[in-house]
Amino acid sequence: SECATKKVLAWVAYLQDTLDYIANPTATDFVPIEVVATEIETIRAELQSASAMLASASVPYITLDHFHRIVRSIHPRASDQQMTSCLASLHNENVVSHFNTPQLKDIVVLDTMWLMKTFTIIIREPKLHPCDCDARIQGSFRLNELFWSLYDQGVLAQELVPHLLHNFNEREREYIINTMLKFDLLVPAYDSEVTSGPVPYIVPTLLPPSSRRGVQVEDAARCYLAPVQLEGERLVIAAKELQIKSHIPLGSFALLQSKLYSAAFVLNRPGTPLKPLLSRDY
């Protein structure tokens, strides 16, 4: 295979081919050896039994335990350190997406486009890009209110999440939301008056457009959302400086953020309501 021509260990090259095959078996001529093929089928059956969304032969993600089992079916003497190092290398090469944080470390994403598509179930214009969940949500008075609070005001209630992501199981939904939080596609809205109950999220790209014009793009790009409290019906936030780098990494999520963050956000002054400045305003 093309991967095998790289200057990497043979088992690592074989592992990459195996992961590509698991993600999309119809797009490759790769045929795994019997012991690996058996492990793959066992893993696929386990995933499909836990998620109705994984009904096809393609598997967009596996668990960290599945990754370890696949590695050991290829290289039985692989150490934990070798597997950790290998997974980090595969992530850095965009073969997989794996984030070593407590909320995200148990999932290894094989198809990054699958993850991006799940984000756009939430971040979208519902009139232009309807989803199959919309009609069912809008059939409920309560959910319909929450639905339009999201797409008119940019406020995502946690109650609405399982209805938007109804094709995903609880573990998948938690992973999707935590990944969006990690990359600031969602921001928790903290209310100093509320001591109990789920905290809603703010979706920066769905906040209402501003009529304000003439603000420099460079100044707007330095503003970062940091909601601190709610005062009545106003969202009070604070500005936080971002470190502006001289280059932009071309990783999958950087490209995703560049696309989704098509709006730049500006503030009148710290402690006043947010006013987003869309690309059409300058």
C-alpha positions as CSV (number, residue, x, y, z in Angstrom):
1,S,0.0,0.0,0.0
2,E,1.0,3.7,-0.2
3,C,1.2,3.8,3.5
4,A,3.7,0.9,3.5
5,T,6.2,2.9,1.4
6,K,6.6,5.4,4.3
7,K,9.5,5.1,6.6
8,V,7.5,3.7,9.5
9,L,7.4,0.4,11.2
10,A,5.6,-2.3,9.2
11,W,3.0,-2.9,11.8
12,V,2.2,0.8,12.0
13,A,1.8,1.0,8.3
14,Y,-0.5,-2.1,8.4
15,L,-2.5,-0.5,11.2
16,Q,-3.1,2.6,9.2
17,D,-4.4,0.5,6.2
18,T,-6.6,-1.4,8.7
19,L,-8.1,1.8,10.1
20,D,-8.8,3.1,6.6
21,Y,-10.5,-0.2,5.8
22,I,-12.7,-0.1,8.9
23,A,-13.8,3.5,8.2
24,N,-14.7,2.7,4.5
25,P,-14.2,-0.9,3.4
26,T,-15.7,-0.3,-0.1
27,A,-13.1,2.4,-0.9
28,T,-10.0,0.3,-0.6
29,D,-8.6,-3.0,-2.0
30,F,-7.0,-3.8,1.3
31,V,-7.9,-7.2,2.7
32,P,-6.9,-7.7,6.4
33,I,-5.5,-11.0,7.6
34,E,-7.9,-13.5,9.2
35,V,-7.1,-12.6,12.8
36,V,-7.5,-8.9,12.2
37,A,-10.6,-9.4,10.1
38,T,-12.2,-11.4,12.9
39,E,-11.4,-8.7,15.4
40,I,-12.8,-6.0,13.1
41,E,-16.1,-7.9,12.6
42,T,-16.4,-8.3,16.4
43,I,-15.9,-4.6,17.0
44,R,-18.3,-3.6,14.2
45,A,-21.0,-5.8,15.7
46,E,-20.4,-4.3,19.2
47,L,-20.7,-0.8,17.8
48,Q,-23.8,-1.5,15.7
49,S,-25.6,-3.1,18.7
50,A,-25.0,0.1,20.7
51,S,-25.9,2.6,18.0
52,A,-28.6,2.5,15.3
53,M,-26.7,5.2,13.5
54,L,-23.9,2.6,12.7
55,A,-26.0,0.4,10.5
56,S,-23.7,0.4,7.5
57,A,-20.4,-1.4,7.0
58,S,-18.5,1.9,7.4
59,V,-17.6,2.7,10.9
60,P,-16.8,6.4,11.6
61,Y,-15.3,5.8,15.0
62,I,-14.0,3.2,17.4
63,T,-13.4,3.2,21.1
64,L,-9.9,3.5,22.7
65,D,-10.3,-0.1,23.8
66,H,-11.2,-1.2,20.3
67,F,-8.0,0.6,19.0
68,H,-5.9,-1.4,21.5
69,R,-7.5,-4.6,20.5
70,I,-6.9,-3.9,16.8
71,V,-3.2,-3.0,17.5
72,R,-2.7,-6.2,19.5
73,S,-4.3,-8.3,16.7
74,I,-1.7,-6.9,14.4
75,H,1.3,-6.7,16.8
76,P,0.6,-8.9,19.9
77,R,3.7,-7.7,21.7
78,A,2.9,-4.0,21.4
79,S,3.4,-2.2,24.7
80,D,1.0,0.4,26.1
81,Q,3.6,3.1,25.5
82,Q,3.9,2.0,21.8
83,M,0.2,2.2,21.3
84,T,-0.1,5.6,22.9
85,S,2.7,6.9,20.8
86,C,1.3,5.4,17.7
87,L,-2.2,6.9,18.3
88,A,-0.6,10.3,18.8
89,S,1.3,10.0,15.5
90,L,-1.8,8.9,13.7
91,H,-3.7,11.9,15.1
92,N,-0.9,14.3,14.0
93,E,-1.0,12.9,10.5
94,N,-4.8,13.3,10.3
95,V,-5.3,9.6,9.9
96,V,-7.6,9.6,13.0
97,S,-8.8,12.3,15.5
98,H,-8.1,11.5,19.1
99,F,-8.1,14.1,21.9
100,N,-6.5,13.0,25.1
101,T,-8.8,14.8,27.6
102,P,-11.0,13.1,30.2
103,Q,-14.2,13.8,28.2
104,L,-12.9,12.8,24.8
105,K,-10.1,10.2,25.2
106,D,-12.3,7.1,25.0
107,I,-13.3,7.7,21.3
108,V,-11.0,7.5,18.3
109,V,-12.6,9.1,15.2
110,L,-11.7,7.4,11.9
111,D,-13.8,9.6,9.6
112,T,-13.4,13.3,10.6
113,M,-16.0,14.3,8.0
114,W,-18.5,12.3,10.0
115,L,-17.7,14.5,13.0
116,M,-18.0,17.7,11.0
117,K,-21.4,16.6,9.6
118,T,-22.7,16.1,13.1
119,F,-21.7,19.6,14.0
120,T,-23.8,21.0,11.2
121,I,-26.9,19.3,12.5
122,I,-26.7,22.1,15.2
123,I,-24.8,24.8,13.3
124,R,-27.0,25.5,10.2
125,E,-29.7,27.6,8.8
126,P,-32.8,25.4,9.3
127,K,-34.8,27.0,6.5
128,L,-32.0,26.3,4.0
129,H,-30.7,23.1,5.5
130,P,-33.6,21.2,7.2
131,C,-32.9,18.0,9.1
132,D,-35.2,15.0,9.6
133,C,-35.5,16.0,13.3
134,D,-37.1,19.4,12.6
135,A,-40.7,18.4,12.0
136,R,-40.8,16.2,15.1
137,I,-39.3,19.1,17.2
138,Q,-41.6,21.7,15.8
139,G,-44.6,19.5,16.6
140,S,-44.0,20.2,20.3
141,F,-44.8,23.6,21.6
142,R,-42.0,23.5,24.2
143,L,-39.4,22.1,21.8
144,N,-40.4,24.5,19.1
145,E,-39.7,27.4,21.4
146,L,-36.2,26.0,22.2
147,F,-35.6,25.3,18.5
148,W,-36.2,28.9,17.5
149,S,-34.3,30.2,20.6
150,L,-31.3,28.4,19.0
151,Y,-31.7,29.6,15.5
152,D,-32.9,33.1,16.3
153,Q,-30.9,33.9,19.4
154,G,-28.0,31.4,19.3
155,V,-29.0,29.8,22.7
156,L,-28.9,26.0,22.8
157,A,-30.8,24.5,25.7
158,Q,-29.4,21.1,26.8
159,E,-33.0,19.8,26.7
160,L,-33.0,20.2,22.9
161,V,-29.7,18.4,22.3
162,P,-31.1,14.8,22.3
163,H,-33.9,15.8,19.9
164,L,-31.5,17.4,17.5
165,L,-29.1,14.4,17.8
166,H,-31.8,11.8,18.0
167,N,-30.0,9.3,15.8
168,F,-27.1,9.2,18.2
169,N,-26.8,7.3,21.5
170,E,-26.0,9.1,24.7
171,R,-22.3,8.4,24.5
172,E,-22.1,9.8,21.0
173,R,-24.1,12.9,21.9
174,E,-21.8,13.6,24.9
175,Y,-18.8,13.2,22.7
176,I,-20.1,15.5,20.0
177,I,-21.1,18.3,22.5
178,N,-17.8,18.0,24.4
179,T,-15.8,18.2,21.1
180,M,-17.8,21.3,20.1
181,L,-17.0,22.8,23.5
182,K,-13.3,22.0,23.2
183,F,-13.1,23.9,19.9
184,D,-15.4,26.8,21.0
185,L,-18.1,26.0,18.6
186,L,-20.3,26.0,21.8
187,V,-19.7,28.2,24.8
188,P,-21.4,27.6,28.2
189,A,-23.6,30.5,29.3
190,Y,-23.1,31.0,33.0
191,D,-25.9,32.5,35.0
192,S,-24.9,33.8,38.4
193,E,-28.6,33.7,39.5
194,V,-29.1,30.0,38.7
195,T,-27.7,27.5,41.2
196,S,-29.3,24.4,39.7
197,G,-30.5,23.0,36.4
198,P,-28.7,22.5,33.1
199,V,-26.7,25.5,31.9
200,P,-27.5,26.4,28.2
201,Y,-24.9,26.8,25.6
202,I,-24.2,29.8,23.4
203,V,-23.5,29.1,19.7
204,P,-21.4,32.0,18.5
205,T,-22.1,31.6,14.8
206,L,-25.9,31.6,15.4
207,L,-26.0,34.8,17.4
208,P,-28.2,37.5,15.9
209,P,-26.4,39.8,13.3
210,S,-25.5,43.4,14.3
211,S,-26.3,46.5,12.4
212,R,-23.0,48.0,13.5
213,R,-20.6,48.7,10.6
214,G,-17.1,50.1,10.1
215,V,-15.3,48.1,12.8
216,Q,-11.8,46.9,11.7
217,V,-11.7,43.2,11.0
218,E,-8.4,42.9,12.9
219,D,-10.0,44.3,16.1
220,A,-13.0,42.0,15.7
221,A,-10.8,39.0,15.3
222,R,-9.2,39.6,18.7
223,C,-12.5,39.3,20.6
224,Y,-13.3,36.0,22.2
225,L,-16.6,34.9,23.8
226,A,-16.5,34.5,27.5
227,P,-20.1,34.6,28.9
228,V,-20.1,35.3,32.6
229,Q,-23.7,35.9,33.6
230,L,-27.2,36.8,32.5
231,E,-28.9,40.1,33.5
232,G,-32.6,39.9,32.8
233,E,-32.8,39.0,29.1
234,R,-29.3,40.3,28.4
235,L,-26.2,38.1,28.0
236,V,-23.3,39.9,29.7
237,I,-19.9,38.8,28.5
238,A,-16.3,39.9,28.8
239,A,-13.7,40.3,26.1
240,K,-10.6,38.0,26.2
241,E,-7.5,38.6,24.1
242,L,-6.5,35.8,21.8
243,Q,-2.9,35.2,20.9
244,I,-2.7,35.9,17.1
245,K,-0.3,33.5,15.4
246,S,1.7,34.3,12.3
247,H,0.4,31.2,10.6
248,I,-2.8,29.1,10.6
249,P,-2.4,25.3,11.0
250,L,-4.1,23.4,8.3
251,G,-5.5,20.6,10.5
252,S,-9.1,19.4,10.0
253,F,-10.5,21.3,12.9
254,A,-8.7,24.5,12.0
255,L,-10.4,24.3,8.5
256,L,-13.7,23.6,10.2
257,Q,-13.4,26.5,12.5
258,S,-12.4,28.9,9.7
259,K,-15.6,27.9,7.8
260,L,-17.9,28.0,10.8
261,Y,-16.5,31.2,12.3
262,S,-17.5,33.2,9.3
263,A,-18.7,35.9,11.7
264,A,-16.4,38.1,13.7
265,F,-17.7,39.4,17.0
266,V,-17.2,42.8,18.5
267,L,-18.1,44.3,21.9
268,N,-19.1,47.9,22.8
269,R,-17.1,47.5,26.0
270,P,-16.6,44.8,28.6
271,G,-19.8,44.1,30.5
272,T,-22.2,45.1,27.7
273,P,-24.3,42.9,25.4
274,L,-22.5,41.2,22.6
275,K,-22.8,42.6,19.1
276,P,-21.7,40.2,16.3
277,L,-20.3,41.7,13.1
278,L,-20.9,39.5,10.2
279,S,-18.7,39.3,7.1
280,R,-21.4,41.2,5.1
281,D,-21.0,44.1,7.5
282,Y,-17.5,45.0,6.4
